[in-house]
Amino acid sequence: MNATMEADPTKAYNQDDATGFIRLNGLRRKVAAKVHGKKK
């Protein structure tokens, strides 16, 4: 069971969205590191 603040469960927060956000943010950081010549 998931907890939500939304009255309509079809508009509730989808935890898969967080995974996608984390991946996109990580990609942004990797590209920035390559552009600025930092190793990771």
N, C-alpha and C positions, 0 to 999 in steps of 0.2 A: 504494500500500500504506500502510495506517495502522498505527501502533504503538499497542499497548494493554497495560495491565497485567492485564486481565481474561482469565481462562482461557477463558471462554465468549464468543466473538465476538458473540453476540446481545445480550450485556449490556454491550458496549463503549461507551465514550464517543462520543456523537454530536456532531460539531462544530456542527451546526445549533442545538443547545441553547445554545451560547455566543452565537450571534447573537441569539436570542430574549432571553437574559438581558441582553445589552447594550441592546437596544431597551427592555426593561421598566425597566431602571435609568435610562436616559435620560428616559423618560416620567415617572418618579417625580421626577427632578430638575427637569424642565420645569414640572410641576404645583406643586412646592414653590416655584419661583421666582415663579410667578404668584400664589400664595397670599401670599407675602411681599413682593410688589410689586417684584420685581427684573426688569429688562429683559434679554432675551437675544435 
